[in-house]
């Protein structure tokens, strides 16, 4: 469980850095310096920000699912939660992969 928390902390840090760079690139674009280079920076920074936010949401869903799994004591509920966890993880991986 600790590894997931460190991953979410790192992804949160990456999202803050990419958002900062996105705002800085917009300000450089508006100032008129190197418009084509600033425009490319804006595109790359917004894509990095969106990617880190989706990764953060993915890790939060897995973390929540793992905590729900730990709270279940019944054998039948355990298998139901395992199937739901694997299904949700598969949908999230396919969503991240194909977008």
C-alpha positions, 0 to 999 in steps of 0.5 A, a space after each residue: 500500500 505504501 508504494 501506491 501512496 508514493 506513486 500518487 505523491 509523485 504523479 501529483 508532483 508531476 501534474 503540478 510541475 506540468 501545470 506550472 510549465 503550461 501557464 508559463 508557456 502561455 505567458 511566453 506565448 502572449 508576450 510574443 517571444 518565440 511563438 512557434 516554440 511556445 505553442 509547441 511547449 503549450 501542446 506538450 505541457 497540456 498533454 503531460 498534465 492530462 496524462 498525469 491527472 488520468 494516472 492519478 485518478 487511476 492510482 486513486 481508484 486502485 487504492 480505493 479498491 484495495 482498501 475496500 478489498 481489505 475490509 471484506 471478510 466474507 469469502 463470497 464477497 472477496 471473490 466478487 470484489 476481486 472480479 470487480 477490481 480486475 474488471 475496473 482495472 482492465 477498463 481503466 488500462 484500456 481507457 488510458 491506453 486507447 486515449 
